[in-house]
Amino acid sequence: MAEAAMAVPSRPGRHPGLWLIATLAAATLLAAVMTMRPPVPASAELARQLDHILLWHSLVPRSVAALICGAALGLAGLLLQGVLRNPIADASTLGVVSGAQLALTIATAFAPAAIVFSREGVALAGAFLAVALVLGLSWRRGLEPLTVVLSGMVVSLLAAALSATVILAKGDYVLSLFIWGAGSLHQQSWDAVLALGPRLLLCWLAAALLLRPLALLGLDDGIARNLGLALHAARFAVLAVAIWLAASVTAEVGVIGFVGLAAPALAREFGARTPRRLLLAAPAVGALLLSITDSAVQLLGSGFNDLAPTGAATALLGGPLLLWLMRRVPPAPPAQAVDAMTPTHRIGRPLPALAGLAAAVAIVALLGLVLGRGPQGWGIAMDGLFAELLPFRGPRLVAAGAAGALLGAAGCLMQRLTANPLAGPEVLGVSAGGGVGLTLALALLPFSPFSMLLGIAGGSLSVLLVMLVLAGRPGIGSQRLLLAGIAMGALCMALVSTALAKGDLRAYVLLTWLSGSTNRAGEIEVWVGLAACLLLIAPLFLATRWLDLMPLGEVASRSLGLSVAGSRLILAALAALATAVASLLVGPLSLIGLIAPHLARFAGFARARDQLVASLLIGCGVLILADWLARLVAFPYQVPTGLFAALIGGPYLIWLLNRTGSRHG
């Protein structure tokens, strides 16, 4: 009975023949990689020797490393899903990989001796810290599946912001860190195989010994405790094995995303049902999946260059997989953010409160213009010095403020369109969709600010329309909509990571966009931001009735005379364009589009018009504050504004998840 409880419920496996198909596909592709190599430009004897070296010291170790890494990630995913009773648990969705990557990035940039001493130890420390934070955030909600994934998303966003900040601060490491971060399986020796092979064997044996505790963890906690299981010790043991595996793979070859999510799910589709069979099948499927992907990127590349880093290619599986697995997420709501963020009071006189907010924004803007640090320390710019600094400080302050107002308005629109207070450009993948549009624009259009804006707008609008279609489906629920947003974001960021790993001019432009730096803001950025605020925000005040009716649902809105489809399309287009312009100015990671409407609602602005004004004022003020602090905290260096805003917004999201947990736990 306990063993049966360990398996995640799903439809009976009806495709055992897929094992044969997958194995034949992997073997065929491996044979093609070994035989279809381009000729080495050298004399016949030298070419034969070089070909022998290439085969036995690069291609064969790479193929074996792909099998071992895939098996390790498949086993890690199975253990994480079993111990957390979560069908969408994985090293990617739980922040394990992001934590390991951040730790390795910091150590590479600032403490290379730690990497030399123990690269795996550094990755393991970062992974454990990330998982501890994720589990701490979701513990009060009983490790509910979507709460865990949302916590992992928050931790991953924070880690990504910190990693990008470190990489930009250490420019000499940028290219190598991004190629490693994209999960390249290139091998020049058998070192990775010799390092990971014994670890995989030890962890598999440990998982076999933990099979009964893992099966009991699939039961209700009370039942498992009555059967004699030490819950906390068993959970920690299983988590330790899974995290060690995932961190070891990350340390050796970089970030390989979503293999651990796919392998257990596909193993069940292949027919594995019992824990013992899953323990064999999940690593086998992971090995086949990564082997097929790695062979494909080699065969589709040109010459000796891969089409894309293997890790970026496997991350492309993440979005479709999460969408497919969305049906397995329990329909019960996760952390009840809707209730938790409902205002405990309503502001009776919103106009004075809004005037106070506007005054606070003006004060922050004034401080950003006159107060700063210089070689002689802190100082207030007056008269001639103010006139000299204004051309540098003024444009970036206006650009940041305009971007904040646009994101605040876009977030307010998305939350009311989806009736979901956790919706936002970052969470629903809209900002990441802009990255895909920008990548396509850089590849297909002449380089210009207009082509960049066009690409970002097209990508953002496409993702937002997909989210609205999903939001309109019956039974989708707020939690599944958020999961779909995370899925779209993962898919889009995988495409962006693939372009980043190329290391060419487009990668530099994308890196600058990701960082959200306002250092180079000038007259063009100022006028684009101000014009967008005028053209995209002003019309929203004519649609406040729509925004008041949207959260009531489609049936109620239509009965009150609202043309739901048309109004949704118009508001979605405005939200996507606002997100696009803001992303062009401050990047996609700021989180302002999520936190500004939250803060407005929490302050007591309940009506659509009042919340909209408060959201754009809060967004404007927070990004101006972030821009000012980004100039000061690391003087004489400057942290990109978008990344610094993410470092402000991330802790707020952590507080939000804790607050919802304490209220409803």
N, C-alpha and C positions, 0 to 999 in steps of 0.2 A: 504493500500500500504506500509506504513512504517513497519507494523508488518511483512509483507512478506519479506521485505528486510533484516530483522534481521537474518533470517535463512540462513545458509551457503548453497549455491546451491549444490545439489547432486542429485543422481538418486532417483526417488520416492521410498519410503519405501515399500517393497513388502513382509515383513515378520512380520506382526503384531502377528502371532502365537508364535513368539519367546518370547514374554512376558510370556506366560504360561509356556513354557519350562524352561526359566530362573528362574521363581518363584518356580516351582516344584523342580528344581535342588537345589536351595538355601535351600528350606524347607527340602528336603531329607538329604542333607549334615548336616544341623543343627541338625536334629533329630538323625542322626548317631553319631555326636559329643557328644550329650547329653546322649546317651544310650550305646555307645561302649567304655566306659572308662575302663582302666585297674583296677583291684581290688586294694583297699588300703590294704597294709600289716599290719593288726591289728586285734584285736578281733572283733567279730561280732558287738557288741554295739558301740565300738569306731570307727570301719570302717563305720558304718551307720552315725554317727555324722560327721566324717570327709568328708564322701561323700556328706552329706547335705551342709556342709560349702563350699566344692569345687564347688558344683553345683551353689549355690546362691551367692557366693562371688567371683567366678572366671569365671566359664564357661558362665553363663547367662550374667553377666556384659560384658564379652568379646564379646559375640555374639551381644549384643545391641551396644557396642562401635564400632564394625565393621560396623554395619548398619549406625550408625550416621556418622562415619568418611567417609565412602564411599559416603553417600549422600552429606556431606559437600564438599568433593573434586569434586564430579560430578557437583555440583552447581557452585563452584569456576571455574572449567574448562569452563562451559557454559558461565559464565560472561566474563572471559578473552577472549574467542574466539569471543564473540559478540562485546566487546568494541574495540578489536584490529582488527576485521575483518580478523581473522587468524585461519584457521582450525587446525593448529598444535600448538596453544597457550595452555599452561598448566603451573601449578606451577612448574613442573619439568623443562620444556624447557625454562622458563623465568627467572630462577635463584631464584625464590621465596623460594623454599625449601632449596637450597644451602645457601642463605643468612641467613635464620632462623637457619639452622644447625650451621653455622659458629658463629653466635652471641651466641647461646646457648653453643657451645663448649668453646668459649673464656670466657664466664661468669662462666661456670662450673669449668674451670681450674684456673681462676684468680680472680673471684669476685662471689663466691657462694652466698653472701648476696643478690645479684641482682636476682638470681634464686628464693631464698626464698621470696623476696619481690613481684616479678611478673615474673614468668617464661614466661607467654604469652606476656608480654610487651617486654621482651628481644627478643623473637622470632619475634615479630611484627616489632621491630626496624630494625633488620637485614634483614627481608623480604622487607620492604619498601626501605631501602638503595639499596638492590640488584636490585629491579625493577626500581627504579629511575635511576640507572646507565644503565640498559638495555634499557630503553626507551630513555634516553639521547643519547645513542649511535646510535639508529635507528630512531630518530625523523626526521633528515634531509632527510631520505629516505622515509618519509611518513609512517613509521611503516610497511614497506614491510615485508611480512611473513618470508621469509628466513633471511632477515637482522636481524629481531627480534630474531630468533632462534640462529643465529650465535653470536649475542651479548649475548644472554643467555648462550651459550656454553662458551664464553670467561669468563663471570662472574662466571659461575659454576666451571670452571677449576681453576680460581684464588681462589675461596672460598674453593675448595677441597684441594688445595695446602696449604692454610693457616690453614685449619682445621687439616690436617695430621701433619703439623709442630707443632701445639699446642699440639695435642695428644701425639706426640713423646716426646715433652718437658716435659709433665706431665705423666710419665709412669704409675703412680698409677691409672690413670683414663682410660687407654687405653681400657681395656676389656669392661667396662660398657658403654663407649661412642660409641664403635663400635656396640655393641648389640642394644643400643638405636638408633643409626644412621641407622641401617638396618630396623627399623620400626617394633618393636615387639608389638603385641597387647595383651600380657599377662596382666591380671588385677587381683588385689587383693582386690578391693573394687568397689563401684559404683562412685568413685570420677570423673573419666574421663567422664562417661556418664552424670553426673550432671553438669559438667563443659561445655561439648560440646553441649549437647541437647538444652539448651536455646539459645546458640549462633547460632546454625543452624536455629532455628525457627525465631530469630530476623533477620538474614541475608536473609532468604527466604522471609520474609515479606518485607524487604527493596528491594529485587530484584523485587518483585511483584509491588511495588510502582515505581520502576525505569524501568518498562517494556517499556513504551512509549519512554523515552529517549534512552534506549538501542536499541530499534528498529530503531530510527532515526540515531543512530550512525552507523548503517549498511549501511546508504546511503552515498553519496558523501558529504564531509564536507560543501561545498557551499550550497547544497540543504538543509542539516540539519540546517545550520545557518539561511537560509531564512525561514524555518518553525518555527523559534523562539527558537531553542535549544542553550543553552549556552554550547558550545562544551567542553571547558576545565573543567568546573564545573561538567558536566555530566560524562566525562571520569574519573575524579578523584573520584567521588562518587562510580561508578561501580567498579573501581580498588580497592578502599578502602575496599568495601564489600568482594571482591574475595580474596584479600591478607589477610584480617583478618581471613577469614575461613581457608585458607591454613596454615597460620602461627599458628593458634590455634591447628589444628590437629598435626602439626609438634611438637609443644611444649608438647602436651599431650602424643603422642605415638611414635614420631620419624618420620623418612622419609618414606612416603608411595608414591611411584612414579607412575605416568602415569595413575592413575585412572581418574583424571580430563581430561586427553586426550582421554581416551577410552569412558567415559560415554556419552558425547554429540554425538560422532560419532555413537556409537551403538544405542543410542536413535533414531537417524534419520533412521538407518536401521530397527529399530523396528516399524517405521511408524510415529513417531512424526515429524511434519513439522512446525506448527505455533509456535510463541514464547511462547504462554500460555501452549501449550502441552509440549514443550521442558522444560519449567520451572518445570513441574511436572515429566517429563520422565527422564531428565538427573540425578537428585538426586536419583530417584528410581533405575535407572540402576547402578549408582555408588554404592549404598547400596548393590544391589544384587551381583555385581562383587566382591566387597571386602569381602562380607560374604561368597561367594563361595570359594574364594581364601583362606581365613582364615580357613574355615572348612577343606579344602583339605590339608593344611599343617599340621593341627592337626591330621587328620586321617592317613596321610602317614608317620607321625613321629613314633618314637618308645617309648612306654611307655607314660610318661608325657612330653616328649620332642618333639617339633615341628620338621618337616622335615627341615624347614628354617624359618627365620623371615618373617612375612607376607609382610613387605615392600619390601624385596628383591625379594619375589615371584612375587609381582605385577610389579616390575621393569622389570621382564622378558617379560612383555607384551609390554614394550616400543619400543623395536626394531622392532618387527613385525608390531606394530601399525603405527609407523612412515613410514615404507615401504609401508604399505597399504594406508595411507593418502597422500603419496607422489604424487599420481596422482591428488590430489586436489590443490596442490600448483600451483599458476599461473605460466605459462611458461616464463613470462617476467623476465629478469635477475634482481637480487637484486643489492646490492652495486657492482658497476662494477669494481671489483678488477682487472680484466684482464687489462682494460685500465688504471686504476689508478696506477698500478705498472709497466706499461711499461716504460722503461728507457727514461727519457727526453733527455738523451745524451748517446752516446756510447764511451767507452774508446778507443781511437785510438791506443794506445800502451799498450795492456793488460799485457805484461810480466813485465815491471817495476812496474805497479800497484800491480800485484800479489806478486812480490818480496817485495813490501812495506807491504802488508798484512802479509806475512810470517815473516817479521822482527817484526811487531807489536805483532804477536802471540809469538815469541821468547821472546820479552821483558816482556809480561804478564807472561809467564812461569817462567822467571828468577825472577820476583818479587814474584811470588807464592812460589818459593823455598827459597828465602833469607829474605823476609820481612814478619814480623808477630808480634803477640802480645804475651806477656808472663806475669808472675806475676809482673814484674817490668815495664810493659807498652810496647810500641812499641820498636822494635829492629831489627837490621840486623844481620842475622846469618853469621858468618865468621869463617874460619879455623875449629877449633875443634868443635864448636857448629854446624856449617853447616854439618860436617860429622855425628854428632849425630842425627840431624834432618832429614837428607836426606832419611834414610830408612822409615821414617813415611810420609814425604811430597812427596817424589818422586813417589812412586807407585800410590797414589791417583791422583796426577797431571797427570801422564801418562794415567791412566785409564779414567779420565775425558776428557782429550784431544782426546784420541782415540774414545771415545763414541761420542764426539761432531763432529769429522770428519765423523764418520759413519752415524750419523743422518743428517748432512748436505748433504752428498751424497745421502742418501735415500730420503730425501725431494726433492732434485733436480730431481731424477729419477721419483718420483710420480707426480710431477707437470708437467713434460714433457710427461709422459705416459698418463695422463688424460687431458692434455692441460688446466689445471686449477691451477692458481697461489695460490688458497686457499687450495690446497691439501697438505697433510702432514701426517706423521704417526699417529699423535695425532688426527687430524680432521677426517681422514678416518677410524678411529677405528682400525688401524693396531696395534698400541701399546696395546690397550685394548684387542685385540685378543690374543696377546702374554700372557696376564694375564690368559686367559682361558686355553691356552696351558700349562702354568706353573701350574695351579691348577690341571689339569689332570695328568701332569707328577708327581707331588707330591703325588697324590693318587695312581698311577699305577706303578711307577718306583722307584727303589732304589734311595735314596736321594744322589745326587752328582752334582757338577757344570755342568757336561756334560748333565745329564738328565734334569736339569733346562733349559740349553741352547736349548736342543732338543725340549722341550715342548714349549718354547717361540717362537722358529723359526717356528714350525708347526702351532701354532695358528696365528702368524703374516701372514704367507704365505697364510693360508686359507682365512683370511679376505681380504687380498689384491687381491687375485684371484676373490673373489666375487665382489669387487669394480671394477675390470677391466672388468668383464663380464657386470656389469651394465653400465660402461662407454661406452661400445661398442654398447649398445642398442640405436636404433634411438629414438630421442625425449627426451632422458634422461636429457640433458642439464647440465651445470656446477652446477647450483643451486640445482637441484634434486640429483645430485651425492653427493654433500656435505650433503644434508639431509639424504641420504642413509648411508653415513659414520657416521653421528651422531647417526642414528638408530642402526647401528652395534656396535658402541662404547657403547651406552646405554645398549644394550643386553649383551655385554661381561662384562661390569663393574657390571651389576646386578649379574652375575654368580660369579664374584670375590667377591662381597660384601657378597653373601651367604656363601662362604667359610670363609671369614673373621669373620663372626658372630659366627662361631663354637667355636672360642677361643682356638683352639688346636695349636700344633706345626706348622701345615700348615698355620694357620692364622698368626703366627709370621713371618714365611718366606715370606708370601705374603705382610705383612705390611712392612717388610724391603725392599722388592722389590719395593713396591709402593713409598716408601720414596726416593729411589734412593741415598742411603747413600754410600759414598766412604770411610767412616772411616776405614773399614776393608779391603780395597784394598791391595792386596799383590802381590806376584810374579805370582800367577796363573792369576789374573785379568789383570796384565800388559801384560803377554804373549798372553792371549786370545785377548785382545784389539789390540795389535800390529799385531798379525797374521791375525785377521779379516780385519784390514786395508789393509794389503798386498794382501790378497786373494780375497777380495770383491771389493776394490776400484780400484786397478791396472787394472783389466780387463775392467773397464768402459771406459778407454781411448782408447780402441780398438773399442768401440761402439759409439763414439761421433757422427758419421754420423747418426746412428739410432736416437740418441737424438735430432739431428737437424731436422730430418724429422717427428718425432712423433707428434709434435704440429700442423703439417699441416693437420692432419686428416688421416683416414684410406685409403680413395680413393686416395688422392694425394700421400701418402707414398707408396702405392702399385704400382702406376703408375711410380714411380721413382725407382722401383726395390727392394723395401723393403719387406721382408717376415714378415708381421705385426704380425701374431699370434705367430710365433716362437720367434721373437725378444721381443715381449711383455712378453712372458713367462720367457725368460732368464733374462730380466731386472727386472721383478717382483720378481723372486726368489732372485736375488742379493739384491734388496731393502728390502725384507722381512728378509733375513739373517742379513743384516746390522742393521736393526731396532731391531732384536732379540738380537744381541750381545750388542748393545748400551743400550737397555732396561734392560738387565741383569746387566749392570754396573751402570747405573744412573736412572733406573726406567722409567715409561711410561709417566710422566707428564711434561717433560722438555720444550716442545714446540720448541726445537732447530730445529727439522726437518721441521718446518713451517717457522720460521723466517730467518734462514740462507740463503735459496735460494732467499727469498724476498730481503734481504739486498744486496745480490750479484747482483740481477737484478737492484735494485734501484741505486747501485753504477755505473752501466753502463756496466756490464759484460753480453753481450747478447748472444754470441755464446755458444753452449753447452759445449765445452771443457773449456772455460774460466769461465763460470758460475759454472761448476762442481768444478773446483779447488778453486774458490772463496768461494763457499758454504762450502766445507770441511774445508777450512782455517778459515772462520768465525765461523762455528760450533765449531771447535777445540778451537779457542780463547775465545768464549763466555763461553763455559763450563769450561775452565781453570779459567777464571775470576770468574765465579760463584762458583767454588770450593774454590778459594782463599778467596773471600768475605764471603762465608759460614763459614769459620773458624774464621772470624774476627768480624762480626757484633754482635754476641751474646756471645763473649768470656766471660768465659771459655767454654760455651756450643757451640755446632756446629750444624748448620742447615744442613739437608741433601742436597747434591748438586743438585739432580734432582728437589726437591721442590723449592730450591732457584732459579734455572734456570727458573722454571715456573713463579716465581714471577717477574723475569726479562722479560720473554716473554709475559706474560699477558698484561702489560701496552703497549707493542709494538703493540699487536693485537688491543687493544682499540684505539691507535693512528691510526692504519691502517683503522679501520672502520670509525673513524671520518674523516680521510683524503678522503676516497672514498665518504663519504656522502657530504662533502663540495664541492667536484669537480662535483658531478653529481646531487646534490640536487637542 
